[in-house]
Structure formats: structure tokens, C-alpha cells
Amino acid sequence: MSKKKEQENGRLERIRHSAAHVMAQAVLEKFPGAKLAIGPAIENGFYYDFDLPRPLTPEDLEEIEARMREIIAEGYDFVQEEIDEEEARRLFADQPYKLELIDEILSGGMDEHGRPAEGKPVLSIYRHGPFVDLCRGPHVSNTKEINPKAIKLLSVAGAYWRGDEHRPMLQRIYGTAWETPKQLRQYLAWREEVEKRDHRRLIKELDLISFHEEGGPGLAYWHPKGGRIRQVIEDFWREQHRKGGYEIVFTPHIGRAQLWERSGHLDFYRESMYAPMDVEGVEYFIKPMNCPFHILMYKTRRRSYRELPLRWAELGTVYRYERSGVLHGLLRVRGFTQDDAHIFCTPEQIEDEVLEVLRFSLEMLRAFGFEEFQVYLATMPEKHVGEPERWEQAQNSLRKAIEAEGLPYEVDEGGGAFYGPKIDIKIKDALGRLWQCTTIQFDFNLPERFDMTYVGEDGKEHRPYMVHRALLGSLERFFGILVEHYAGAFPVWLAPVQAVLIPIADRHVDYAYSVANRLREAGLRVEVNDSSDRMQAKIRDAQMEKIPYMLIVGDREMEAGQVNLRRRDGEVPGAMAVETFIDLALEAVREHRPL
């Protein structure tokens, strides 16, 4: 990031943080008994959490926003003070959430925004006019540095105090602030487009996936059309893995507690695992990960260096506990299918294997229409397992792979897991948002825990290198990203219905079905709209369903053995032979084109 960009981001952060304080003052004036929680700047805006006597309405937000503009115009200076504990408790005597934060700050655990604290505990406040808040900043110098025409309160949401569902539910007001009204207008237009692409709405409108409280929150139900897309993705995934030298494996959904104890999951991951079940007096857990099962298969017999590398891939469904408050459509679920793989190899093979995995990852992501990536290399943390020499070799192999592909990357010093360094790849979608997908993760821990070995060329036993690798992350989350990236208008190869036959009148229905059969035989996914609706209504329905091709058939088409093509984007190529359309559509499928 350039120095100028860093300065711009820093200024926006100060503006937004200051706007959060101004908003808190306006809320406190409207609700004198309000209890204040935290109010940080966030990406594209700010929020503040409040404990209020009643739910907020849209009219309340309008009043609060209007009062914010008045406060800004009054030109209050933001003034910082460091205070002692006695003064802090006096200032916030009627603010229980602030008092809790004071306790945590003094204990050295948290800062005033509930984030891990750094350095010596300091009680810092910021004042502007009559308002005072527990805060370390940063802020602008004066409220007039906030442009009153470039702020907007956006929404209200529920938020548990400290993210704990056992704590009080607060009201979180989200807002945004920019330097100019033009930037605000651009952001609001972008946000409107984000809302239009919200996968939670589109998967319902397009009849792809549903969620059911009765069946359990965070569990996706794939409808036939969603299932078609998933099958295409899975078939493509499996075929590419076979071509890439992977073997496809399948493992159970549950495992004995003993296995999860040995893998370390019960020590480090138990809070994300579901309660055990009793099977003939033995505890079993539903799996949160696939890796221990792959290791058990590896250990079924003695392995030789001649067998390595082993590349085992699985579309394995796992289950992890997520609090209901953080569930978010397909992007945060409780049950999901990982596109998982593990590579077991010798130290001499690791550099080539990592390079091949990275290339394979990029090829897969590009096949789904993603071309821009941000790459991160996370290195050895202070607390780690495995010899430093192994870490150094692993990190070098990751670094060389990134550089061989000519990818810009950032180094996250000390950001690796305790058991190994990793590469993370984020993809950029059509709206410029970044999504974490691919991870290439070394693991020096599990081979030790499970005493994994292979017989080397020297006849002695050696410890293999193990690499965890997920390309898409999970099918559910990746599908949600795809829906938003394409706004539900999938490229032809992924579309659940690639073409719809639209007969103009009842006498054309039989011909429409005969054409549909020819298209199916060619491998296309086709429907016939034989309803009694008018042709224009049928076309409108197909456009609402985002079907790539509409094939209209009437007397002329029936007599000539043709179809009249209309595309989803409004283009009308017109009449053509059925075989000509088949060739056109299959070419779009092969090339993964939008149309």
C-alpha cells in the first residue's frame, strides 16, 4: 500500500471514529438513560452499541443523524486525557459496560473496544463538548473536520455484548462517513449493488437453497436447481483433481474421542465441536475436520519413499459449532463440505509440490471467473512445534512458489499457525470485495502426534512432510461467493437451467419438447415453459430466473426445424438451426463463458 493511500485510510479512520462519538452523543441526548458499549471505526464506516429503553425505528435514525449534523457544526475540539482509576469510575459510574471495560483494561487483557490490549494499561478518555468516552483514539481535531454532508446512518442490528449470547442483547447502529459527498454517493450506490447481490435473497428467489429453523439453523438444504450447480462444481473439481494426480478418498462422519484426543482437537478445538454421542459406552464426535482420517489411512501399512508424494483429496462434509449470532447465509454455517486435500511427501519433493499446488489453485479459481488475487505468506510464530530448520525450508518453498508465479504478496510475520507456515489466497469479486478461499498449510504437528513415517532410500524411517490444502474453502461458502459475484446470472456451464424452450401457442408445445430432448441428448440442461402465459410473460419469467438462453418456437421455427434465440443479456441473435444453437451453447460451456 502506498504512503498516500495509508494516509488517506488513516484520515478516514479518524473521521469515522469521531463520527461514532458524535453519534453516541446524539443518542445519549435522545435517550438520557442509554448505556454505552463500544463504538469503533470499521471498514467503510463505524458503529456504536447501545443498551436502550426501546427498539430504534427508522424515524429515530433520521433524528439522530440530524442531531449529528448540528453537533458537527458546533465545532467542538476532541481532547484526550489520561485519567486514574478513581476518576474513570466516577465519570462512568452510571455506565456498566464502560466499568466492565475499565476492569479489563486495568487487568491488561482488553482495550476500550474489547480488543486484546497492547502495552501498559492506560485509562484514556476523549471529550468533545459535553460528551466524554473511554477511548484511546485516534480522532480528528475538531468536529468540523467531519463533513456533515458525507455522513449517513445505515441500519440497526442486534449485537450481544462481547459477542456472547449469554450476555445482554444491544442495539448496534451502523453508519458511514467519508471526506466528500461524492464519495458518500459512490459508496451508497456500491452498497445498493451489494444488497441486490445478497446471496441470501438470491438463493431463495432462484430456488437454489433454503435454511430451516425447524431443521436447525446454519444447515443448508440444496434444492434441485442448487443441486445441479453443486453437481457441476463437484464433477469439475473431481475431474481436475484426477488430472492433477490426486486420488479421491471418502471418510466417515464420526470418530472416536480417542482419535480426536490424539489429533489434539479435543484440547484445542473442542468449543467448536458438537457434544459427543455414546456408542456402546464409547464417546464419538462428529468430525470438524478430515485430516485425522486421512492420516489413519496413511498408516494402514508401511510406506516407502517410492510411493510419495501421496495426494489425497476429499469433498468431506464437516460440522462445527458456530454461535447463532454469527451465522450468515452460506458464508457462515454449521455444516459444510470442504474441498479438502492432504499431500504427504519427502523433504526433497516439497518445493515442487507446493509450486504445483499453488498453480493448481490459481487455475481452479480462474476457471470460476476470478482473475484478481491477494496472497499472504504467514511465517513462524513465537510458539510453535517442529524444528526451525523445517520451518525455514517450508517457508522458503512457499515463498519460491509465490514468486515463481509472479504474484505480489504480503508477509504476515509470525502469523502462521503453531504447527506450520501457510499461504492464504483471497479472491476479488465483481464488486472489488476480497474473499478468503485457498489455504496451503504446512503441518509439523500431526505427523509427530501420529508417528507418521516412510522408509527412505537409505532404508531408515523418516518423518514425511504434510500439507493441508483447500482450494475453494468449502462448497457452501464458495457457492455463496459465486452467487454474489455473478448476481445469480451464472455462466452457461454453471447455470442450473441453460436454456428454456418457449412455445408461442399450444400447437408448438410438442415441437418444443422434441427440441428439448435433442438438447438434453447433447448434454444441455433444458426446460420447456408450456404454461398458458403469454410469450412476453414467459420471456420475463426466464429473465427473472437468469436463464442464459431463451429459445422461442412458433410456426416458422417448427416448419424450418429451427429455434429463435434470445439471450439473457437482451441480445437477439434470432432464428438458427437447432444444431447451430447446440454448437454455440456447448462452446460457451467448454470455454466457461457467461453466454
C-alpha positions as CSV (number, residue, x, y, z in Angstrom):
1,M,0.0,0.0,0.0
2,S,1.3,3.4,-1.0
3,K,2.2,6.0,1.7
4,K,-0.5,8.3,0.3
5,K,-3.1,5.6,0.5
6,E,-2.1,4.8,4.1
7,Q,-2.5,8.5,5.0
8,E,-6.0,8.6,3.3
9,N,-7.1,5.4,5.2
10,G,-5.8,6.9,8.4
11,R,-7.7,10.1,8.0
12,L,-10.9,8.2,7.1
13,E,-10.5,6.1,10.2
14,R,-10.2,9.2,12.4
15,I,-13.2,10.8,10.7
16,R,-15.3,7.6,11.3
17,H,-14.2,7.1,14.8
18,S,-15.0,10.7,15.6
19,A,-18.4,10.3,13.9
20,A,-19.1,7.3,16.2
21,H,-18.6,9.6,19.2
22,V,-20.8,12.3,17.7
23,M,-23.5,9.7,17.1
24,A,-23.2,8.4,20.7
25,Q,-23.7,12.0,22.0
26,A,-26.8,12.4,19.9
27,V,-28.2,9.0,21.1
28,L,-27.5,9.9,24.7
29,E,-29.3,13.2,24.3
30,K,-32.3,11.5,22.9
31,F,-32.2,8.7,25.5
32,P,-30.6,10.1,28.6
33,G,-30.7,6.7,30.3
34,A,-28.9,5.0,27.5
35,K,-26.0,2.7,28.4
36,L,-23.0,3.0,26.1
37,A,-20.9,0.0,25.0
38,I,-18.3,0.3,22.2
39,G,-18.1,2.3,19.0
40,P,-15.1,1.7,16.7
41,A,-14.3,2.7,13.2
42,I,-14.7,-0.2,10.8
43,E,-14.2,-0.8,7.1
44,N,-16.3,1.7,5.2
45,G,-17.8,3.2,8.3
46,F,-18.4,2.9,12.0
47,Y,-20.9,1.5,14.6
48,Y,-21.8,2.0,18.2
49,D,-23.6,-0.4,20.5
50,F,-26.3,0.8,22.9
51,D,-28.5,-0.6,25.6
52,L,-31.7,1.4,25.1
53,P,-35.2,1.5,26.7
54,R,-36.9,0.6,23.4
55,P,-36.2,-0.6,19.9
56,L,-35.0,2.1,17.5
57,T,-37.1,3.0,14.4
58,P,-36.1,4.5,11.0
59,E,-37.5,7.8,12.3
60,D,-35.1,7.6,15.3
61,L,-32.2,7.2,12.9
62,E,-33.3,10.3,10.9
63,E,-33.5,12.3,14.1
64,I,-30.1,11.1,15.4
65,E,-28.5,11.9,12.1
66,A,-29.9,15.4,12.0
67,R,-28.6,16.0,15.5
68,M,-25.2,14.7,14.5
69,R,-25.0,17.4,11.8
70,E,-25.9,20.1,14.4
71,I,-23.2,18.8,16.8
72,I,-20.6,18.8,14.0
73,A,-21.5,22.4,13.1
74,E,-20.9,23.5,16.8
75,G,-17.2,22.9,16.3
76,Y,-16.1,21.0,19.4
77,D,-12.5,20.1,19.8
78,F,-11.6,16.4,20.5
79,V,-9.4,16.5,23.6
80,Q,-7.6,13.5,25.0
81,E,-6.9,12.9,28.7
82,E,-5.3,10.1,30.7
83,I,-7.0,9.6,34.0
84,D,-6.6,7.4,37.0
85,E,-8.9,4.6,38.1
86,E,-10.8,6.7,40.6
87,E,-11.7,9.4,38.1
88,A,-12.6,6.8,35.5
89,R,-15.1,5.1,37.8
90,R,-16.6,8.5,38.8
91,L,-17.0,9.6,35.2
92,F,-18.7,6.3,34.1
93,A,-20.5,5.4,37.4
94,D,-23.8,5.0,35.6
95,Q,-22.3,3.1,32.6
96,P,-21.9,-0.6,33.5
97,Y,-20.4,-1.6,30.2
98,K,-17.7,1.1,30.5
99,L,-17.0,0.0,34.1
100,E,-16.5,-3.6,32.8
101,L,-14.1,-2.3,30.2
102,I,-12.2,-0.3,32.8
103,D,-11.7,-3.5,34.8
104,E,-10.4,-5.4,31.8
105,I,-8.1,-2.5,30.7
106,L,-6.6,-2.4,34.2
107,S,-6.1,-6.2,34.2
108,G,-4.2,-5.8,30.9
109,G,-6.5,-8.0,28.9
110,M,-8.5,-5.7,26.7
111,D,-8.7,-2.2,25.3
112,E,-11.7,0.1,25.4
113,H,-13.1,-1.5,22.2
114,G,-12.9,-5.0,23.7
115,R,-9.8,-6.0,21.6
116,P,-6.6,-7.5,23.0
117,A,-4.6,-4.8,24.6
118,E,-1.0,-3.9,23.8
119,G,1.5,-2.4,26.1
120,K,1.0,-0.9,29.6
121,P,-2.7,-0.5,30.7
122,V,-3.8,3.2,30.2
123,L,-7.1,4.7,31.0
124,S,-7.7,7.3,28.3
125,I,-10.7,9.4,27.6
126,Y,-11.7,11.7,24.8
127,R,-14.0,14.7,25.3
128,H,-15.8,16.8,22.7
129,G,-18.2,19.4,24.2
130,P,-20.4,17.8,26.9
131,F,-19.6,14.3,25.7
132,V,-16.9,12.1,27.2
133,D,-16.0,8.5,26.2
134,L,-13.5,5.9,27.3
135,C,-11.2,5.9,24.3
136,R,-7.6,5.9,23.0
137,G,-8.4,7.4,19.6
138,P,-7.4,8.4,17.1
139,H,-9.8,11.3,16.3
140,V,-9.9,14.4,14.2
141,S,-9.0,17.7,16.0
142,N,-12.5,19.2,15.7
143,T,-16.0,18.1,14.9
144,K,-16.0,20.5,11.9
145,E,-13.4,18.2,10.2
146,I,-16.3,15.7,9.7
147,N,-18.2,16.7,6.6
148,P,-21.9,16.8,7.6
149,K,-23.0,16.1,4.0
150,A,-20.8,13.0,3.9
151,I,-22.3,11.0,6.8
152,K,-25.2,8.6,6.8
153,L,-26.7,6.3,9.4
154,L,-27.4,3.0,7.6
155,S,-29.1,0.4,9.8
156,V,-29.7,-1.1,13.2
157,A,-28.9,-4.6,14.2
158,G,-28.8,-6.7,17.3
159,A,-25.5,-7.5,18.9
160,Y,-24.7,-9.4,22.0
161,W,-22.4,-7.7,24.4
162,R,-18.9,-9.1,23.8
163,G,-20.4,-11.4,21.2
164,D,-21.7,-13.7,23.9
165,E,-25.3,-14.9,23.5
166,H,-25.5,-15.3,27.3
167,R,-24.9,-11.5,27.7
168,P,-27.4,-8.7,27.0
169,M,-28.6,-8.0,23.5
170,L,-27.7,-4.5,22.5
171,Q,-28.7,-2.3,19.5
172,R,-25.9,-1.6,17.1
173,I,-26.3,1.5,14.9
174,Y,-24.2,1.3,11.7
175,G,-23.1,4.4,9.9
176,T,-20.7,5.6,7.3
177,A,-18.6,8.7,6.9
178,W,-16.5,10.0,4.0
179,E,-14.5,13.1,3.2
180,T,-16.8,14.3,0.4
181,P,-20.5,13.9,-0.6
182,K,-19.4,12.4,-3.9
183,Q,-17.6,9.6,-2.0
184,L,-20.7,9.0,0.1
185,R,-22.9,8.8,-3.0
186,Q,-20.5,6.3,-4.6
187,Y,-20.4,4.2,-1.5
188,L,-24.2,4.2,-1.2
189,A,-24.5,3.1,-4.8
190,W,-22.0,0.4,-4.3
191,R,-23.8,-0.7,-1.1
192,E,-27.1,-0.8,-3.1
193,E,-25.4,-3.2,-5.6
194,V,-24.2,-5.3,-2.7
195,E,-27.7,-5.6,-1.4
196,K,-29.0,-6.6,-4.8
197,R,-26.4,-9.3,-5.0
198,D,-27.0,-10.6,-1.4
199,H,-26.9,-14.4,-1.8
200,R,-29.4,-14.9,1.0
201,R,-32.1,-13.3,-1.1
202,L,-31.0,-14.7,-4.5
203,I,-30.8,-18.3,-3.4
204,K,-34.4,-18.0,-2.3
205,E,-35.6,-16.1,-5.4
206,L,-33.8,-18.6,-7.7
207,D,-35.0,-21.6,-5.8
208,L,-31.4,-22.9,-5.1
209,I,-31.0,-23.4,-1.4
210,S,-33.1,-22.9,1.8
211,F,-32.5,-22.8,5.6
212,H,-34.9,-24.1,8.1
213,E,-35.2,-23.3,11.8
214,E,-37.1,-26.5,12.3
215,G,-34.3,-28.5,10.9
216,G,-31.6,-26.4,12.6
217,P,-30.0,-23.1,11.8
218,G,-26.8,-22.9,9.8
219,L,-27.6,-26.1,7.8
220,A,-28.2,-25.7,4.1
221,Y,-30.9,-27.6,2.1
222,W,-29.9,-27.8,-1.6
223,H,-32.9,-27.7,-3.9
224,P,-32.9,-29.4,-7.3
225,K,-31.6,-26.3,-9.1
226,G,-28.9,-25.7,-6.5
227,G,-28.1,-29.4,-6.5
228,R,-27.5,-29.2,-10.3
229,I,-24.9,-26.4,-9.9
230,R,-23.3,-28.2,-7.0
231,Q,-23.0,-31.4,-9.0
232,V,-21.4,-29.5,-11.9
233,I,-18.9,-27.9,-9.4
234,E,-18.1,-31.3,-7.8
235,D,-17.7,-33.1,-11.1
236,F,-15.4,-30.4,-12.4
237,W,-13.5,-30.5,-9.1
238,R,-13.0,-34.3,-9.2
239,E,-12.0,-34.3,-12.9
240,Q,-9.4,-31.6,-12.3
241,H,-8.0,-33.4,-9.3
242,R,-7.7,-36.6,-11.2
243,K,-5.8,-34.8,-13.9
244,G,-3.6,-33.2,-11.2
245,G,-2.5,-36.6,-9.9
246,Y,-4.8,-36.7,-6.8
247,E,-6.6,-39.8,-5.6
248,I,-10.2,-39.3,-4.3
249,V,-11.0,-40.7,-0.9
250,F,-14.0,-40.9,1.4
251,T,-14.0,-41.0,5.2
252,P,-16.6,-41.4,8.0
253,H,-18.6,-38.6,9.5
254,I,-17.8,-39.6,13.1
255,G,-14.8,-40.7,15.0
256,R,-14.0,-42.0,18.5
257,A,-12.9,-39.5,21.2
258,Q,-9.6,-41.3,21.3
259,L,-8.8,-40.2,17.7
260,W,-9.6,-36.5,18.5
261,E,-7.6,-36.6,21.6
262,R,-4.6,-37.9,19.7
263,S,-5.0,-35.3,17.0
264,G,-5.3,-32.5,19.6
265,H,-8.7,-31.3,18.6
266,L,-10.2,-32.1,22.0
267,D,-7.5,-29.9,23.6
268,F,-7.5,-27.0,21.1
269,Y,-10.8,-27.1,19.2
270,R,-13.4,-28.7,21.5
271,E,-15.5,-25.5,21.8
272,S,-16.2,-25.7,18.1
273,M,-17.1,-29.4,18.2
274,Y,-20.6,-30.8,18.9
275,A,-21.3,-32.7,22.0
276,P,-20.2,-36.4,22.0
277,M,-22.5,-39.3,21.4
278,D,-22.4,-42.5,23.2
279,V,-21.9,-45.6,21.1
280,E,-21.8,-48.8,23.2
281,G,-20.3,-46.9,26.1
282,V,-17.6,-45.2,23.9
283,E,-17.7,-41.5,23.1
284,Y,-17.8,-40.5,19.4
285,F,-17.6,-37.0,18.0
286,I,-18.9,-35.8,14.7
287,K,-15.9,-34.6,12.6
288,P,-14.9,-31.0,12.4
289,M,-12.1,-31.8,10.0
290,N,-11.0,-34.6,7.7
291,C,-7.2,-34.7,8.4
292,P,-7.0,-37.4,11.1
293,F,-8.9,-39.8,8.9
294,H,-6.5,-39.3,6.1
295,I,-3.6,-40.0,8.5
296,L,-5.2,-43.2,9.7
297,M,-5.4,-44.4,6.0
298,Y,-1.8,-43.4,5.5
299,K,-0.8,-45.6,8.5
300,T,-2.6,-48.7,7.3
301,R,0.8,-50.0,6.1
302,R,4.4,-49.2,5.9
303,R,5.2,-46.5,3.3
304,S,8.2,-46.2,1.1
305,Y,9.7,-43.1,-0.4
306,R,8.9,-44.6,-3.8
307,E,5.2,-44.1,-3.1
308,L,5.5,-40.5,-2.3
309,P,4.1,-38.0,-2.9
310,L,0.6,-39.1,-2.0
311,R,-2.1,-36.6,-2.9
312,W,-5.4,-37.5,-1.3
313,A,-8.5,-35.3,-1.9
314,E,-11.9,-35.5,-0.4
315,L,-15.2,-33.5,-0.6
316,G,-15.7,-34.2,3.1
317,T,-18.7,-32.8,5.0
318,V,-17.8,-31.5,8.4
319,Y,-19.7,-29.9,11.3
320,R,-18.5,-27.0,13.5
321,Y,-20.4,-25.2,16.2
322,E,-21.0,-21.5,15.4
323,R,-23.0,-19.2,17.6
324,S,-26.4,-18.3,16.1
325,G,-25.5,-14.6,16.2
326,V,-22.6,-15.1,13.6
327,L,-24.4,-17.4,11.2
328,H,-24.7,-15.6,7.8
329,G,-26.4,-17.5,5.0
330,L,-23.9,-19.7,3.2
331,L,-20.9,-17.7,4.3
332,R,-21.1,-18.9,7.9
333,V,-22.8,-22.2,8.5
334,R,-22.6,-25.1,10.9
335,G,-22.3,-27.9,8.3
336,F,-20.3,-27.6,5.2
337,T,-18.3,-29.6,2.7
338,Q,-14.6,-28.9,2.5
339,D,-12.8,-29.3,-0.8
340,D,-10.0,-30.8,1.2
341,A,-6.7,-32.5,0.3
342,H,-3.6,-33.6,2.0
343,I,-0.2,-34.1,0.5
344,F,2.3,-36.4,2.1
345,C,5.8,-36.1,0.6
346,T,9.5,-36.2,1.3
347,P,11.5,-33.0,2.1
348,E,13.1,-33.2,-1.3
349,Q,9.7,-33.1,-3.0
350,I,8.2,-30.3,-1.0
351,E,9.3,-27.4,-3.2
352,D,7.8,-28.9,-6.4
353,E,4.6,-30.0,-4.6
354,V,3.9,-26.5,-3.2
355,L,4.5,-24.9,-6.6
356,E,2.2,-27.3,-8.2
357,V,-0.5,-26.8,-5.5
358,L,-0.3,-23.0,-6.0
359,R,-0.6,-23.3,-9.8
360,F,-3.5,-25.7,-9.4
361,S,-5.2,-23.4,-7.0
362,L,-5.0,-20.4,-9.4
363,E,-6.2,-22.5,-12.3
364,M,-9.2,-23.6,-10.4
365,L,-10.1,-20.1,-9.2
366,R,-9.7,-18.7,-12.7
367,A,-12.0,-21.4,-14.1
368,F,-14.8,-19.9,-12.0
369,G,-14.1,-16.4,-13.3
370,F,-11.8,-14.9,-10.7
371,E,-8.7,-13.1,-12.0
372,E,-7.5,-10.9,-9.2
373,F,-5.9,-12.2,-6.1
374,Q,-4.2,-11.1,-2.9
375,V,-1.7,-13.5,-1.5
376,Y,-0.4,-13.7,2.1
377,L,2.6,-15.7,3.5
378,A,2.2,-16.4,7.2
379,T,5.5,-17.3,8.9
380,M,6.7,-19.0,12.2
381,P,5.1,-17.6,15.4
382,E,6.9,-17.4,18.7
383,K,5.2,-20.5,20.0
384,H,5.5,-23.4,17.5
385,V,6.2,-27.1,17.1
386,G,8.8,-28.5,14.7
387,E,12.4,-27.8,14.2
388,P,13.3,-24.2,13.0
389,E,15.2,-25.8,10.0
390,R,11.9,-27.4,8.8
391,W,10.1,-24.2,9.2
392,E,12.7,-22.4,7.2
393,Q,12.6,-24.9,4.4
394,A,8.7,-24.8,4.4
395,Q,8.6,-21.0,4.3
396,N,11.2,-20.9,1.5
397,S,9.2,-23.4,-0.5
398,L,6.0,-21.3,-0.1
399,R,7.9,-18.1,-0.9
400,K,9.5,-19.5,-4.0
401,A,6.2,-20.8,-5.3
402,I,4.6,-17.4,-4.9
403,E,7.5,-15.6,-6.6
404,A,7.6,-18.3,-9.4
405,E,4.0,-17.3,-10.3
406,G,4.9,-13.6,-10.3
407,L,2.3,-12.9,-7.6
408,P,2.6,-9.8,-5.3
409,Y,2.3,-10.9,-1.7
410,E,2.4,-9.7,1.8
411,V,4.3,-11.4,4.6
412,D,2.5,-11.9,7.9
413,E,5.5,-12.2,10.2
414,G,4.7,-14.6,13.0
415,G,1.2,-15.1,11.6
416,G,1.4,-18.8,10.9
417,A,-0.4,-21.5,13.0
418,F,1.7,-23.1,15.7
419,Y,2.0,-26.2,13.6
420,G,3.2,-24.7,10.3
421,P,3.5,-21.7,7.9
422,K,0.9,-21.2,5.2
423,I,-0.2,-19.3,2.1
424,D,-3.6,-17.7,2.0
425,I,-5.2,-16.6,-1.2
426,K,-8.0,-14.1,-1.3
427,I,-10.0,-13.6,-4.5
428,K,-11.5,-10.3,-5.6
429,D,-15.2,-10.4,-6.8
430,A,-17.1,-8.3,-9.3
431,L,-17.6,-5.5,-6.6
432,G,-14.0,-5.5,-5.6
433,R,-14.5,-7.3,-2.3
434,L,-11.9,-9.8,-1.1
435,W,-12.8,-13.3,0.0
436,Q,-10.6,-15.8,1.7
437,C,-10.6,-19.1,-0.3
438,T,-7.4,-21.1,-0.8
439,T,-5.1,-22.1,2.0
440,I,-1.9,-24.1,1.6
441,Q,-0.9,-25.0,5.2
442,F,2.1,-27.0,6.4
443,D,1.6,-29.2,9.4
444,F,4.5,-30.3,11.6
445,N,2.2,-31.3,14.4
446,L,0.0,-34.2,13.2
447,P,2.9,-36.2,11.7
448,E,4.5,-36.2,15.1
449,R,1.3,-36.9,17.1
450,F,0.5,-39.9,14.9
451,D,4.1,-41.0,14.5
452,M,3.9,-40.9,10.7
453,T,6.9,-42.4,8.8
454,Y,8.2,-43.6,5.5
455,V,11.2,-45.7,4.6
456,G,13.7,-43.6,2.8
457,E,16.3,-44.6,0.2
458,D,18.7,-45.2,3.0
459,G,16.4,-47.9,4.4
460,K,15.7,-45.8,7.6
461,E,12.5,-44.4,8.8
462,H,11.8,-40.7,8.2
463,R,9.0,-38.2,9.0
464,P,7.0,-37.1,5.9
465,Y,6.0,-33.6,5.2
466,M,2.3,-33.0,5.4
467,V,0.4,-30.2,3.7
468,H,-3.2,-29.4,4.2
469,R,-4.8,-27.8,1.1
470,A,-8.2,-26.3,0.5
471,L,-8.8,-24.5,-2.9
472,L,-12.4,-23.3,-2.7
473,G,-12.6,-23.3,1.1
474,S,-16.0,-25.0,1.4
475,L,-18.6,-25.6,-1.3
476,E,-21.3,-23.8,0.7
477,R,-19.2,-20.6,1.2
478,F,-17.8,-20.7,-2.3
479,F,-21.2,-21.1,-3.7
480,G,-22.4,-18.0,-1.8
481,I,-19.5,-16.0,-3.2
482,L,-20.3,-17.2,-6.7
483,V,-23.9,-16.2,-6.3
484,E,-22.9,-12.7,-5.3
485,H,-20.1,-12.4,-7.9
486,Y,-22.4,-13.2,-10.7
487,A,-25.5,-11.7,-9.1
488,G,-27.2,-15.1,-9.7
489,A,-26.6,-14.9,-13.5
490,F,-24.2,-17.8,-13.6
491,P,-22.0,-18.5,-16.7
492,V,-23.5,-21.1,-19.0
493,W,-21.5,-24.0,-17.7
494,L,-22.8,-23.4,-14.1
495,A,-26.4,-22.3,-14.9
496,P,-28.9,-24.8,-13.4
497,V,-31.1,-24.3,-16.5
498,Q,-29.0,-23.4,-19.6
499,A,-31.9,-23.0,-22.0
500,V,-35.7,-22.7,-21.8
501,L,-38.0,-23.6,-24.8
502,I,-40.9,-21.1,-25.1
503,P,-43.7,-22.3,-27.4
504,I,-45.8,-19.4,-28.7
505,A,-49.0,-21.4,-28.8
506,D,-50.3,-24.8,-27.7
507,R,-49.7,-26.2,-31.2
508,H,-46.0,-25.6,-30.8
509,V,-45.6,-27.5,-27.5
510,D,-44.8,-30.9,-29.0
511,Y,-42.1,-29.4,-31.2
512,A,-40.6,-27.6,-28.1
513,Y,-40.4,-30.9,-26.3
514,S,-38.7,-32.6,-29.3
515,V,-36.1,-29.8,-29.4
516,A,-35.6,-30.0,-25.7
517,N,-34.9,-33.8,-26.0
518,R,-32.2,-33.1,-28.6
519,L,-30.6,-30.5,-26.4
520,R,-30.6,-32.9,-23.4
521,E,-29.0,-35.6,-25.5
522,A,-26.3,-33.1,-26.4
523,G,-25.7,-32.6,-22.6
524,L,-27.5,-29.4,-22.0
525,R,-29.8,-28.6,-19.1
526,V,-33.2,-27.6,-20.5
527,E,-36.7,-26.8,-19.5
528,V,-39.9,-26.2,-21.5
529,N,-42.3,-23.5,-20.4
530,D,-45.6,-24.9,-21.6
531,S,-47.8,-22.7,-19.4
532,S,-50.7,-20.8,-20.7
533,D,-49.0,-17.5,-20.1
534,R,-48.4,-15.1,-23.0
535,M,-45.0,-15.3,-24.7
536,Q,-43.7,-12.0,-23.2
537,A,-44.6,-13.2,-19.7
538,K,-42.6,-16.4,-20.3
539,I,-39.6,-14.4,-21.5
540,R,-39.9,-12.2,-18.4
541,D,-40.0,-15.2,-16.2
542,A,-36.9,-16.7,-17.8
543,Q,-35.1,-13.4,-17.4
544,M,-36.1,-13.3,-13.7
545,E,-34.7,-16.8,-13.4
546,K,-31.5,-15.6,-15.1
547,I,-31.6,-18.4,-17.7
548,P,-28.8,-17.8,-20.3
549,Y,-30.8,-18.8,-23.4
550,M,-34.5,-18.4,-24.3
551,L,-35.5,-20.4,-27.4
552,I,-38.8,-19.2,-28.9
553,V,-40.6,-21.6,-31.2
554,G,-43.6,-20.8,-33.4
555,D,-44.9,-21.8,-36.8
556,R,-41.9,-20.6,-38.8
557,E,-39.4,-22.3,-36.4
558,M,-41.4,-25.5,-36.4
559,E,-41.6,-25.6,-40.2
560,A,-37.9,-24.8,-40.7
561,G,-36.6,-27.0,-37.8
562,Q,-35.2,-24.0,-36.1
563,V,-35.2,-22.1,-32.8
564,N,-35.3,-18.3,-32.3
565,L,-32.6,-17.4,-29.8
566,R,-32.9,-14.6,-27.3
567,R,-30.1,-14.2,-24.8
568,R,-30.3,-13.3,-21.1
569,D,-28.5,-10.0,-21.7
570,G,-31.2,-8.8,-24.2
571,E,-29.3,-9.7,-27.4
572,V,-31.5,-11.4,-30.0
573,P,-29.3,-13.4,-32.5
574,G,-32.6,-14.7,-34.0
575,A,-33.5,-17.8,-35.9
576,M,-31.0,-20.6,-36.3
577,A,-30.8,-24.4,-36.8
578,V,-31.1,-26.4,-33.7
579,E,-27.6,-27.9,-34.3
580,T,-26.2,-24.4,-34.7
581,F,-27.6,-23.5,-31.3
582,I,-26.2,-26.7,-29.7
583,D,-22.8,-25.9,-31.1
584,L,-23.0,-22.3,-29.8
585,A,-24.1,-23.4,-26.3
586,L,-21.6,-26.2,-25.9
587,E,-18.8,-23.9,-26.9
588,A,-19.8,-21.5,-24.2
589,V,-19.9,-24.4,-21.7
590,R,-16.4,-25.6,-22.7
591,E,-14.9,-22.1,-22.5
592,H,-16.7,-21.2,-19.3
593,R,-18.2,-18.1,-21.0
594,P,-21.0,-16.1,-19.5
595,L,-23.1,-16.6,-22.7
